[in-house]
């Protein structure tokens, strides 16, 4: 026997027929799932201006797999009242070939033939939109066939499409080449006071909103008379995620992996994730029915199938879920967590704790239909599973800020200020980074940096006066940024020798976390230096800006008072003395 509700949920999976968009096919389900994004407004604006000014134009709709290129084209083609794409040819999949003897590059060359160097100025009217992955575009213009498209290649290079840091956005005046790129946009926005997740919230709402237009909710209500409805973990999971606060907790985890792990997350990835945290990979209706013979068997089968467990417990389900698992609350060690763990595992009767932590959630049913009080000393392995379930459920429910979440918020503020060009707001980050540089090989007197610690007996130090080398970018007043990068470039120079140039470092979240730890007194070890080889190299570049060619201080590792100064005088002679 099969479950109609689970079958409907499967339309969210990447592997489902519904997940594979085709801009040439009308799809009412896709129309229901459509959520407008800022990139759609930009694309529409570009198309309007083309329609007003150009008779011939190639529009590249760029991005990566699953980000929504084809879906957006399909929606505008079939459900747009303006009929903006009337008269346009659409090429939907630039990774496919037309015939066995043709490669995808060969097919693309044929599709783009009217925009080759030979044909682009032939006076033929043509408007073409190509949905293309950036990697495929670069492969094409650097291929032998791409030699016939040097003008297109020049446009791609000038617009810096491949770098993701495009020079310009929107319509390019008098150009037969136009582009709009999903890579320019994040799935969430940055604000002065935090993160905006309107798009993701609306996407979750498409699945969990309680209205008759929602096919998933309709399938859920129609499944109410199922014999296993009251015991079904999929229904419990769906009911849990009807709570918008739980949805926001999941969305917070998505934002976390985009910033911390630089994960590239597409709309298709998010919908696939929703399925993964609703339905266990091994879900089987008959197995569920068979698990009801005893409380222990039922809980053993059911608890691992709950959303808190699906979100954190299982490996190699999908890349996005693997990233999310890295930040499982159970991987964060602190004293209160250790005390809670010990307290729970010495309990003979866990019923009160179970009822307290599942109260007002769909999983409260688990404590009603089974007798969890028996698990105390009889089933230690199941008790461990239930503990992991309860801790993760509590984390989804409480919404409290942790030290890690507050640090992430701080980093996001710096990204916001950097994207807005408000460099004065980065002063504290510059100061923290400077301190990390000066303490990388150990802490010494102010202005002294270690340039060599390899000797067993001595440190070799030089003097340097670090200061920020400001980019001088223009300030952008925006309260809702969608174009930004999850890293910040900082530059430093030696105030005593500005002619020596500067050194640049890209600070991502992982490095920011280490810099913050150093600011709080942590001292980096060999593992940190191997993991952050880029920062280690940056420190070496910083040392090249100092005065080690003129003066070094040698300090004993055994006696801090034992110091020697090696110095070069104006006549080129070196002096060596005890200081």
LUMNUNU-525600 format. One line per 5 residues: number of its first residue (from 1); for each residue x, y, z of N, C-alpha, C. Coordinates in steps of 0.2 Angstrom, whole numbers. Example, Ala and Ser with C-alpha at 12.3 -4.5 7.8 and 13.67 -1.06 7.14 Angstrom:
<martors>
1	66/-28/39/62/-22/39/66/-16/39 | 64/-11/35/68/-5/36/64/0/39
</martors>
This chain:
<martors>
1	4/-6/0/0/0/0/4/6/0 | 2/12/-3/6/18/-3/2/24/0 | 6/29/1/3/35/5/2/41/0 | -4/43/-2/-5/48/-7/-2/55/-4 | -2/56/2/1/62/5/8/62/3
6	12/57/5/19/56/3/20/57/-4 | 16/54/-8/17/55/-16/16/62/-18 | 12/66/-15/11/73/-17/18/77/-14 | 20/75/-8/26/78/-6/32/77/-10 | 32/71/-14/38/69/-18/39/74/-24
11	34/78/-25/34/83/-31/39/88/-29 | 41/89/-22/46/93/-20/54/91/-21 | 54/84/-22/61/81/-23/64/84/-30 | 71/84/-29/75/86/-35/73/81/-41 | 72/74/-39/72/69/-44/65/69/-47
16	60/73/-44/53/72/-47/52/75/-54 | 47/73/-57/46/76/-64/45/84/-63 | 41/85/-58/39/92/-57/45/97/-56 | 51/94/-53/56/98/-52/60/100/-58 | 59/97/-64/63/98/-70/59/103/-74
21	61/109/-74/57/114/-78/58/114/-85 | 53/116/-89/54/117/-96/50/123/-98 | 54/128/-100/51/135/-102/46/134/-107 | 46/128/-111/42/128/-117/35/124/-115 | 35/123/-109/29/119/-107/25/123/-101
26	18/123/-102/14/127/-97/13/122/-91 | 14/124/-85/13/120/-79/10/124/-74 | 3/122/-72/0/126/-67/2/125/-60 | 5/119/-59/8/117/-52/14/122/-51 | 18/123/-57/24/128/-56/21/135/-55
31	16/136/-58/13/143/-57/11/144/-50 | 8/139/-47/6/140/-40/13/141/-36 | 18/137/-37/24/137/-33/28/144/-35 | 26/148/-39/30/154/-41/30/159/-36 | 36/161/-34/37/167/-29/42/172/-33
36	40/178/-33/43/183/-36/50/185/-32 | 55/186/-36/61/188/-33/64/195/-37 | 68/198/-34/71/204/-37/74/203/-44 | 77/197/-45/80/196/-51/74/196/-57 | 68/194/-55/63/194/-60/61/201/-62
41	61/206/-57/60/213/-59/65/215/-63 | 71/214/-62/77/216/-66/76/213/-73 | 75/207/-74/74/203/-80/68/207/-84 | 62/208/-81/57/211/-84/59/218/-87 | 62/222/-83/64/228/-85/69/228/-91
46	74/223/-91/78/223/-97/74/221/-103 | 69/216/-102/65/214/-108/61/220/-111 | 58/224/-106/54/230/-108/58/235/-112 | 65/236/-110/69/241/-114/71/238/-120 | 72/232/-121/74/229/-127/68/229/-132
51	62/228/-129/56/229/-134/55/236/-136 | 58/241/-133/57/248/-135/62/250/-139 | 68/247/-139/74/250/-142/78/245/-147 | 77/239/-147/81/234/-151/76/229/-155 | 78/228/-161/75/223/-165/79/216/-165
56	85/217/-163/89/211/-163/93/211/-156 | 92/205/-152/96/205/-146/96/198/-143 | 102/196/-140/103/190/-137/103/191/-129 | 99/188/-125/98/189/-118/101/183/-115 | 106/183/-111/109/178/-107/106/178/-100
61	102/173/-98/99/172/-92/104/167/-88 | 108/170/-84/114/166/-82/112/163/-74 | 116/158/-72/116/156/-66/119/149/-65 | 116/145/-60/118/138/-59/112/134/-59 | 114/127/-59/108/122/-59/103/123/-54
66	97/123/-55/92/123/-50/90/129/-47 | 93/135/-50/91/141/-46/85/145/-49 | 82/142/-54/75/145/-56/75/148/-63 | 80/148/-67/80/151/-73/74/149/-77 | 74/142/-78/69/140/-83/62/141/-80
71	61/140/-73/55/141/-70/52/149/-71 | 57/153/-71/55/160/-72/53/162/-79 | 57/159/-84/55/160/-91/48/157/-92 | 47/151/-89/40/148/-90/35/152/-88 | 36/154/-82/31/159/-78/29/165/-83
76	34/168/-85/33/174/-89/30/173/-95 | 32/167/-98/30/166/-105/22/164/-105 | 20/160/-100/13/158/-100/8/161/-95 | 11/165/-90/6/168/-85/7/175/-84 | 11/178/-89/12/185/-88/7/189/-93
81	3/194/-90/-2/198/-93/1/203/-98 | 8/205/-97/11/210/-102/13/206/-108 | 14/199/-108/16/196/-114/23/198/-116 | 27/199/-111/34/202/-113/38/198/-118 | 37/191/-118/41/187/-122/38/185/-128
86	33/189/-130/30/187/-137/35/189/-142 | 36/185/-147/41/186/-152/48/184/-151 | 49/181/-145/56/179/-143/57/172/-144 | 62/169/-146/64/162/-146/67/161/-139 | 65/155/-136/68/153/-129/72/147/-130
91	78/147/-128/82/141/-127/83/139/-120 | 81/133/-118/80/132/-111/86/128/-108 | 89/124/-111/94/119/-108/100/119/-113 | 105/123/-110/111/124/-114/116/119/-112 | 114/113/-109/119/108/-107/117/102/-112
96	112/102/-116/110/96/-120/112/97/-127 | 113/92/-130/114/92/-138/108/90/-141 | 108/92/-148/102/90/-152/102/84/-155 | 108/81/-156/109/75/-160/115/71/-157 | 115/64/-158/120/60/-156/127/62/-158
101	128/65/-164/134/67/-166/136/74/-165 | 132/77/-160/133/84/-158/134/85/-151 | 139/89/-149/140/90/-142/135/96/-140 | 135/97/-133/131/103/-131/134/109/-134 | 140/110/-134/144/116/-137/142/117/-144
106	142/111/-148/140/112/-155/133/114/-156 | 128/112/-152/121/114/-152/121/121/-150 | 124/123/-145/124/130/-143/126/135/-148 | 132/133/-152/134/137/-157/129/137/-163 | 125/132/-164/120/133/-169/114/137/-167
111	112/137/-160/107/141/-158/109/148/-158 | 115/150/-157/118/157/-156/120/159/-163 | 120/156/-168/123/157/-175/121/164/-177 | 115/167/-176/114/174/-178/117/179/-174 | 121/177/-169/124/182/-165/132/181/-165
116	134/177/-170/141/176/-171/144/182/-174 | 150/183/-175/154/189/-177/152/190/-185 | 151/184/-188/149/185/-195/142/187/-197 | 137/185/-192/130/186/-193/127/192/-189 | 131/194/-184/127/199/-179/125/205/-182
121	128/208/-188/126/214/-191/123/213/-197 | 120/207/-198/117/206/-205/110/209/-206 | 107/212/-201/101/216/-202/95/211/-200 | 96/205/-199/91/200/-197/88/202/-190 | 81/202/-190/78/204/-184/77/197/-180
126	80/197/-174/79/191/-170/80/193/-162 | 76/190/-158/76/191/-151/77/184/-148 | 82/183/-144/83/176/-141/85/176/-134 | 82/172/-130/83/172/-123/86/165/-122 | 92/164/-119/96/158/-117/97/157/-110
131	94/152/-107/95/151/-100/101/146/-100 | 106/149/-96/113/145/-97/117/146/-90 | 120/140/-88/124/140/-83/130/144/-84 | 133/147/-79/139/151/-81/145/147/-83 | 146/141/-80/151/137/-82/150/135/-89
136	144/133/-92/143/131/-99/145/137/-103 | 143/143/-101/144/149/-105/152/150/-106 | 156/150/-101/163/150/-101/166/145/-105 | 164/139/-105/166/133/-109/165/135/-116 | 159/138/-118/157/139/-124/162/144/-128
141	163/150/-124/167/156/-127/174/154/-127 | 176/149/-124/184/147/-124/185/141/-128 | 179/138/-131/180/132/-135/182/134/-142 | 184/130/-147/185/131/-154/179/135/-157 | 173/132/-156/167/136/-159/167/143/-156
146	169/144/-150/169/151/-147/173/156/-151 | 177/154/-155/181/159/-159/177/162/-164 | 171/160/-166/167/163/-170/162/168/-167 | 163/169/-160/159/173/-156/163/178/-152 | 168/181/-155/173/185/-151/169/191/-148
151	164/194/-151/161/200/-149/157/198/-142 | 154/192/-143/150/189/-137/155/188/-131 | 161/185/-133/166/184/-128/169/190/-124 | 169/195/-128/171/202/-126/166/205/-121 | 160/204/-123/154/206/-118/155/203/-112
156	155/196/-112/155/192/-106/161/194/-101 | 167/195/-104/173/197/-101/172/204/-98 | 170/209/-102/169/216/-99/164/216/-94 | 159/212/-94/153/212/-89/155/208/-83 | 161/205/-83/164/200/-78/158/195/-75
161	155/193/-80/149/188/-78/152/182/-75 | 158/179/-77/161/173/-74/163/174/-67 | 165/180/-65/167/182/-58/162/182/-53 | 156/183/-55/150/184/-50/150/191/-48 | 155/195/-49/155/202/-47/154/207/-53
166	148/207/-56/147/210/-62/148/218/-61 | 151/221/-67/152/228/-66/146/232/-66 | 141/230/-70/135/234/-71/129/229/-71 | 123/232/-69/117/228/-69/112/231/-73 | 107/227/-76/102/230/-80/103/231/-87
171	99/235/-90/100/236/-98/106/239/-99 | 110/237/-105/116/240/-107/114/244/-114 | 114/250/-114/112/254/-120/115/252/-126 | 111/251/-131/113/250/-138/118/244/-139 | 117/239/-135/120/233/-135/116/227/-137
176	118/223/-142/114/217/-144/115/211/-139 | 119/212/-135/120/207/-129/118/210/-123 | 113/207/-119/111/208/-113/111/202/-108 | 112/203/-102/112/198/-97/109/199/-91 | 106/194/-87/104/195/-80/106/188/-77
181	109/189/-71/112/183/-68/109/182/-61 | 107/176/-60/105/173/-54/111/174/-49 | 117/173/-51/123/173/-47/124/180/-43 | 121/185/-46/121/191/-43/117/192/-37 | 112/187/-36/107/188/-30/108/182/-25
186	107/184/-19/106/179/-14/99/177/-13 | 97/172/-9/90/170/-8/88/173/-2 | 92/177/1/90/182/7/93/188/6 | 91/193/10/93/200/9/97/202/16 | 101/207/15/104/210/21/101/217/23
191	100/217/29/97/224/32/102/226/37 | 101/233/39/106/235/44/105/232/51 | 99/229/52/98/226/58/97/218/58 | 99/215/52/99/208/52/98/206/45 | 94/200/44/93/197/38/86/197/36
196	85/198/29/78/198/27/77/191/23 | 72/187/25/71/181/22/64/180/19 | 61/186/16/54/186/13/53/180/8 | 58/180/3/58/175/-2/57/168/1 | 62/166/5/62/159/8/55/158/12
201	53/163/16/47/162/20/41/161/15 | 41/165/10/35/164/5/35/157/2 | 42/154/0/43/148/-3/40/142/2 | 42/143/8/39/138/13/32/139/14 | 29/145/13/22/146/14/18/142/8
206	21/141/2/18/138/-3/17/130/-1 | 21/128/3/20/121/5/16/120/11 | 16/125/16/13/124/23/7/128/24 | 6/133/20/0/137/21/-6/133/21 | -11/135/26/-17/131/27/-23/134/23
211	-23/133/17/-28/135/12/-29/130/7 | -35/130/4/-37/125/-1/-33/126/-8 | -30/132/-9/-26/132/-15/-20/128/-15 | -18/127/-9/-11/123/-7/-12/116/-9 | -9/113/-14/-10/106/-15/-7/101/-10
216	-2/103/-6/1/99/-1/-4/99/5 | -7/105/7/-11/105/12/-18/101/11 | -20/101/4/-26/98/2/-24/90/3 | -18/88/1/-17/81/2/-16/79/9 | -14/83/13/-13/82/20/-20/81/23
221	-25/85/22/-32/85/25/-36/79/22 | -34/77/16/-38/71/13/-35/65/16 | -29/65/18/-26/59/21/-28/58/29 | -32/62/31/-34/62/38/-37/55/40 | -41/52/36/-44/46/37/-40/40/37
226	-33/41/35/-28/35/35/-28/32/42 | -28/25/42/-28/21/48/-22/23/53 | -16/25/50/-10/27/53/-10/34/55 | -15/38/53/-14/45/53/-12/48/60 | -14/45/65/-12/48/72/-5/46/74
231	-3/41/71/4/38/72/9/40/67 | 7/44/62/12/45/56/17/50/57 | 23/49/57/28/54/58/28/60/53 | 26/58/47/26/62/41/21/68/43 | 15/66/45/10/70/47/12/75/53
236	15/72/57/18/76/63/23/81/61 | 27/79/56/32/83/54/29/89/50 | 24/88/46/21/93/42/17/98/47 | 14/95/52/11/99/57/16/104/60 | 21/101/62/27/105/65/29/111/61
241	29/110/54/32/115/50/26/119/47 | 20/118/50/15/123/49/16/129/53 | 20/128/58/22/134/63/27/138/59 | 25/145/58/30/149/55/36/150/59 | 36/150/65/42/150/69/47/144/68
246	44/139/67/48/133/65/51/134/58 | 47/136/54/50/138/47/55/143/47 | 55/148/51/60/153/52/66/150/55 | 66/145/59/71/141/62/75/137/57 | 71/134/52/74/130/47/78/135/42
251	74/141/40/77/146/36/84/149/39 | 84/150/45/90/152/49/96/147/47 | 94/141/47/99/136/46/102/136/39 | 97/138/34/99/138/27/104/144/26 | 102/150/29/106/156/29/113/155/32
256	113/151/38/119/149/41/124/146/37 | 122/141/33/127/137/29/129/141/22 | 125/146/20/127/150/15/132/154/17 | 132/157/23/137/162/25/143/158/28 | 142/153/32/148/149/35/151/144/31
261	147/141/26/150/136/22/151/138/15 | 149/144/13/149/146/6/145/142/2 | 140/139/5/135/134/1/131/138/-4 | 131/135/-10/127/138/-16/120/134/-16 | 115/138/-13/109/135/-12/104/138/-17
266	101/133/-21/96/135/-26/89/134/-23 | 84/137/-27/77/136/-25/75/128/-25 | 78/125/-30/77/117/-30/80/114/-24 | 85/116/-22/89/114/-16/84/114/-10 | 81/120/-9/77/122/-3/71/117/-3
271	67/117/-9/61/112/-10/63/105/-8 | 69/103/-11/71/96/-9/73/95/-2 | 75/100/1/77/100/8/70/99/12 | 65/103/10/59/102/14/56/95/13 | 57/92/8/55/85/7/59/81/12
276	65/82/12/70/78/16/69/78/23 | 66/84/26/65/84/33/58/83/35 | 54/81/30/47/78/31/47/71/30 | 50/68/26/50/61/24/56/57/25 | 57/52/29/63/48/29/64/45/23
281	71/44/21/72/41/14/70/34/14 | 69/30/20/67/23/20/59/23/22 | 56/28/21/48/28/23/45/23/19 | 41/19/23/37/14/20/31/13/24 | 25/13/21/18/13/24/18/6/28
286	20/1/25/19/-6/28/24/-6/34 | 30/-3/34/34/-3/40/31/0/46 | 28/6/44/25/10/49/19/6/52 | 15/3/48/10/-1/51/12/-7/56 | 18/-10/54/21/-15/58/24/-13/64
291	26/-7/64/29/-4/70/24/-3/76 | 18/-4/75/13/-2/80/12/-8/85 | 16/-13/85/14/-19/89/17/-18/96 | 22/-13/97/24/-12/104/26/-5/105 | 26/-2/111/29/5/111/36/6/109
296	40/1/112/47/2/110/49/1/103 | 45/-4/99/46/-4/92/44/2/88 | 38/5/91/35/10/87/40/16/88 | 42/18/94/47/23/95/53/23/92 | 56/16/92/62/15/88/62/17/81
301	56/15/78/55/17/71/53/24/70 | 49/27/74/46/33/73/50/39/74 | 54/39/80/58/45/82/63/47/77 | 67/42/74/72/44/69/69/47/63 | 62/46/62/59/49/56/56/56/57
306	57/59/63/55/65/65/59/71/62 | 56/77/61/60/82/58/67/84/61 | 66/85/68/73/86/72/78/81/70 | 76/75/69/81/70/68/83/70/60 | 79/71/56/80/71/49/84/77/47
311	84/82/51/88/88/50/95/87/52 | 97/83/56/103/83/59/107/76/59 | 103/70/58/105/64/60/109/60/54 | 107/61/48/108/56/43/113/59/38 | 118/55/36/123/57/31/122/56/24
316	125/60/20/125/59/12/118/58/10 | 113/62/12/106/63/9/106/68/4 | 109/73/5/110/79/0/115/83/2 | 119/87/-2/124/92/0/122/97/5 | 115/100/3/113/105/8/112/102/15
321	109/96/15/108/93/22/114/91/25 | 119/89/22/126/88/24/129/94/28 | 128/100/24/131/106/27/127/108/33 | 120/107/33/116/109/39/118/105/45 | 120/98/44/122/94/49/128/96/53
326	132/99/49/139/102/52/137/106/58 | 132/109/59/130/114/64/125/112/69 | 124/105/69/120/102/74/121/105/81 | 116/106/85/117/109/91/121/104/96 | 120/98/95/124/93/99/131/93/97
331	134/96/92/141/97/91/144/103/95 | 140/107/98/142/112/102/143/110/109 | 149/111/112/150/108/119/150/115/123 | 146/114/128/146/119/134/144/116/140 | 145/119/146/144/116/152/137/114/153
336	132/119/152/125/117/153/123/111/149 | 125/110/143/124/105/139/126/98/142 | 132/98/144/135/93/148/131/91/154 | 129/96/158/125/94/164/118/91/162 | 115/94/157/109/91/154/109/84/152
341	115/83/148/116/76/146/116/71/152 | 120/73/157/121/68/162/115/67/166 | 111/73/167/105/73/171/100/68/168 | 99/69/161/94/65/157/96/57/158 | 102/56/157/104/49/156/104/45/163
346	104/49/168/103/45/175/96/44/177 | 92/48/173/85/47/175/82/40/174 | 78/37/179/74/31/178/68/32/174 | 65/38/175/58/40/172/59/46/168 | 59/46/162/60/52/158/53/55/155
351	48/53/158/41/55/156/40/63/156 | 42/65/162/41/72/163/45/77/159 | 51/75/158/55/79/153/52/78/146 | 50/72/144/48/71/137/42/76/136 | 37/75/141/31/79/140/32/87/140
356	37/89/144/39/96/144/41/99/138 | 46/95/135/49/97/129/45/96/122 | 40/91/123/36/90/117/29/94/117 | 28/97/123/22/101/124/20/106/119 | 14/106/116/12/111/111/15/110/104
361	18/104/103/21/102/97/17/95/95 | 17/94/88/14/88/86/16/81/89 | 23/82/91/26/76/94/23/74/101 | 19/79/104/16/78/111/12/71/110 | 10/69/104/6/63/103/10/57/105
366	17/57/104/21/52/105/21/50/113 | 20/55/117/20/53/124/13/51/127 | 8/52/122/1/50/124/0/43/122 | 2/41/116/0/35/113/6/29/115 | 11/31/119/16/26/121/18/28/128
371	21/23/132/23/24/139/30/25/139 | 32/32/138/40/33/138/43/32/145 | 39/32/150/42/31/157/46/24/158 | 44/19/154/47/13/154/55/13/151 | 56/18/148/63/18/144/69/20/149
376	68/22/155/73/24/159/79/19/160 | 78/13/162/84/9/163/83/3/158 | 78/2/155/76/-4/151/79/-4/144 | 79/2/141/81/3/134/86/9/133 | 92/8/135/97/13/135/98/16/128
381	98/12/123/100/14/116/94/19/113 | 88/17/115/82/21/112/82/27/116 | 84/27/123/84/33/127/89/38/124 | 95/36/122/100/40/118/97/44/112 | 93/40/108/90/42/102/85/48/104
386	81/46/109/76/51/112/79/57/115 | 84/57/118/88/63/120/90/67/115 | 93/64/109/95/68/104/89/72/100 | 84/68/100/77/71/97/75/77/101 | 75/76/108/72/81/112/77/88/112
391	83/87/112/88/92/112/87/96/106 | 86/93/100/86/96/94/79/99/93 | 74/96/96/67/99/95/67/106/100 | 70/105/105/70/111/110/74/117/106 | 79/115/102/83/121/99/79/124/94
396	75/120/90/70/122/85/65/127/88 | 63/125/94/57/129/97/59/135/101 | 65/135/104/66/141/108/68/147/105 | 72/147/99/73/153/96/78/158/100 | 81/155/105/86/160/109/93/161/105
401	95/167/106/102/168/103/107/164/107 | 112/161/103/118/158/106/124/162/105 | 129/160/108/136/164/106/137/163/99 | 136/158/96/138/156/89/133/161/84 | 127/161/86/122/165/82/123/172/83
406	125/175/88/127/182/89/133/184/85 | 138/179/85/144/180/81/142/180/73 | 138/176/71/135/176/64/132/183/63 | 128/185/67/125/192/66/130/197/66 | 135/197/70/140/202/69/143/202/63
411	145/196/60/148/195/54/144/198/48 | 137/196/48/133/199/43/132/206/43 | 133/209/49/133/217/49/139/220/45 | 145/216/46/151/219/43/150/218/35 | 147/212/33/145/211/26/141/216/23
416	136/218/27/131/223/25/135/230/24 | 139/232/29/142/238/29/147/238/23 | 151/233/22/155/232/16/152/233/10 | 146/229/9/142/230/3/140/237/1 | 138/240/7/136/247/6/141/252/5
421	148/250/6/153/255/5/154/259/12 | 151/257/17/152/261/23/158/258/27 | 164/260/25/170/257/27/172/260/34 | 169/265/36/170/268/43/167/263/48 | 162/259/46/159/254/51/163/248/51
426	168/247/47/172/241/48/179/242/52 | 179/248/55/185/250/59/186/245/65 | 181/242/68/182/237/73/185/230/70 | 182/229/64/185/223/61/192/223/59 | 194/229/56/201/231/55/205/230/61
431	203/233/66/207/232/73/208/225/75 | 202/221/75/203/214/77/207/210/72 | 207/212/66/211/208/61/219/210/62 | 220/216/63/227/219/65/229/215/71 | 225/214/76/227/211/82/229/204/81
436	225/200/76/226/193/75/233/193/71 | 234/197/67/241/197/63/246/198/68 | 246/203/72/252/204/77/253/198/82 | 247/194/83/247/189/88/248/182/85 | 249/182/78/249/175/75/254/170/77
441	260/173/78/266/169/80/267/170/88 | 263/173/91/264/175/98/263/182/100 | 262/184/106/261/191/108/267/194/111 | 269/200/108/275/203/110/273/211/112 | 278/215/112/277/222/114/273/225/108
446	270/230/109/266/234/104/270/236/98 | 268/234/92/272/236/86/277/231/84 | 278/226/88/282/220/86/279/214/84 | 281/212/78/278/206/75/283/200/74 | 281/194/75/286/189/74/287/187/67
451	293/187/64/294/185/57/297/179/56 | 299/176/62/302/169/62/302/166/69 | 298/160/69/298/157/76/301/150/75 | 304/148/70/306/141/68/312/139/73 | 316/144/76/321/142/80/319/140/87
456	322/135/90/319/132/96/321/137/102 | 326/141/101/328/145/107/326/153/106 | 324/155/100/323/162/99/318/164/95 | 314/170/96/310/173/91/313/178/88 | 312/179/82/315/185/78/309/190/76
461	309/196/79/304/201/78/306/207/74 | 301/210/71/302/216/67/297/221/70 | 298/228/69/293/233/70/289/235/64 | 283/236/65/278/238/60/272/242/63 | 270/247/59/264/251/62/259/250/57
466	255/245/58/249/243/53/244/248/53 | 241/249/47/235/254/47/231/251/41 | 224/252/41/220/250/36/222/254/29 | 222/251/24/222/254/17/215/254/14 | 212/260/15/205/260/13/204/260/6
471	199/257/3/197/256/-4/194/263/-6 | 191/266/-2/188/273/-4/182/272/-9 | 178/266/-8/172/265/-12/166/270/-10 | 162/271/-15/156/275/-14/151/272/-10 | 148/276/-5/142/273/-1/136/272/-5
476	133/266/-3/126/265/-6/121/264/-1 | 116/269/-1/111/269/4/106/264/2 | 106/258/5/101/253/4/99/249/11 | 93/248/12/91/245/18/89/237/16 | 90/235/10/88/229/8/92/226/3
481	98/224/5/103/222/0/102/214/-2 | 102/213/-9/101/206/-11/108/204/-15 | 112/209/-17/118/208/-20/124/209/-15 | 127/204/-13/132/204/-9/136/198/-9 | 142/198/-6/146/192/-6/148/190/1
486	148/183/3/149/181/10/156/182/12 | 159/187/10/166/188/13/168/195/12 | 173/198/15/175/205/15/182/205/14 | 184/210/9/191/211/8/194/216/12 | 199/215/16/203/220/20/210/221/17
491	212/227/17/219/229/15/223/233/21 | 229/231/22/233/235/27/240/237/23 | 242/243/26/249/245/24/253/247/31 | 259/248/30/264/250/35/264/258/35 | 261/261/41/261/268/41/267/271/41
496	273/268/43/279/270/43/283/270/36 | 280/266/31/283/265/25/277/264/20 | 273/269/18/267/268/14/269/266/7 | 275/268/5/278/266/-2/279/259/-3 | 279/255/2/280/248/2/274/244/-1
501	268/247/-2/262/244/-4/258/242/1 | 253/237/0/249/235/4/248/227/4 | 245/224/9/243/217/8/235/216/9 | 232/212/6/225/211/6/223/204/8 | 218/203/12/215/197/14/208/197/13
506	205/191/11/198/190/11/196/187/17 | 191/190/21/189/187/27/182/184/26 | 182/177/26/176/174/26/174/172/34 | 168/169/34/166/168/41/170/163/45 | 173/158/42/178/154/46/184/158/49
511	187/162/45/192/166/47/190/171/52 | 184/174/51/181/179/56/180/176/62 | 178/170/63/177/166/69/184/165/73 | 189/164/69/196/163/72/199/170/74 | 198/175/70/200/182/72/196/184/79
516	190/182/79/186/184/85/189/180/91 | 190/174/90/193/170/96/200/173/98 | 204/175/93/210/178/95/209/184/99 | 204/188/97/203/194/100/201/193/108 | 198/187/109/196/185/116/201/182/120
521	207/181/117/213/178/120/215/171/118 | 212/169/113/214/162/110/221/163/106 | 225/158/107/231/158/103/231/153/98 | 232/154/91/232/149/86/237/144/86 | 235/138/84/240/132/84/241/130/77
526	245/125/77/248/123/70/242/121/66 | 236/118/69/231/116/65/227/122/62 | 227/127/66/223/133/64/227/136/58 | 234/136/58/238/139/53/238/135/47 | 237/128/47/236/124/41/229/125/38
531	224/126/42/217/127/40/216/134/37 | 220/139/40/220/146/37/226/147/34 | 228/143/29/235/145/25/234/151/22 | 229/154/20/228/160/16/230/166/21 | 228/165/28/229/170/32/237/170/34
536	239/164/35/246/163/36/251/166/31 | 249/166/25/252/169/19/251/176/20 | 245/179/22/244/186/22/249/189/28 | 250/185/33/254/188/38/261/188/36 | 263/184/31/270/184/28/271/190/24
541	265/192/20/265/198/16/266/204/20 | 262/204/26/262/209/31/270/211/33 | 273/205/35/280/206/37/285/209/32 | 283/208/26/287/211/20/286/218/20 | 281/221/23/280/228/23/284/231/29
546	287/227/34/290/230/39/297/232/38 | 301/232/44/308/235/43/313/230/45 | 312/223/43/316/218/45/323/218/41 | 323/222/36/330/223/32/334/228/36 | 331/232/40/335/237/44/336/235/51
551	331/232/54/331/231/61/327/225/63 | 330/220/67/326/215/70/328/214/77 | 323/212/81/324/210/88/324/203/90 | 329/200/93/329/193/95/328/192/102 | 323/188/103/320/187/110/321/180/112
556	323/178/118/324/171/120/317/168/122 | 316/162/120/310/159/121/310/156/128 | 315/156/132/316/154/138/316/159/144 | 318/165/141/319/171/146/317/177/142 | 311/180/144/308/186/140/313/192/141
561	317/192/146/321/198/147/328/197/143 | 329/192/140/335/191/136/333/193/129 | 336/199/127/334/202/120/341/204/117 | 341/204/110/347/206/106/344/210/100 | 347/216/99/345/220/93/350/220/88
566	348/218/82/352/218/76/350/224/71 | 354/229/70/352/235/67/357/237/62 | 354/240/56/358/242/51/358/250/51 | 364/253/51/365/260/52/365/263/45 | 364/270/44/364/274/38/370/272/33
571	375/270/36/381/268/31/381/261/29 | 376/257/31/376/250/29/379/245/33 | 381/247/39/385/243/44/379/240/49 | 381/234/51/376/231/56/379/231/63 | 375/233/68/377/233/75/373/228/78
576	376/224/83/372/219/87/374/220/94 | 368/221/98/369/223/105/364/220/109 | 365/219/116/360/217/121/356/223/123 | 349/221/123/345/227/125/341/225/131
</martors>
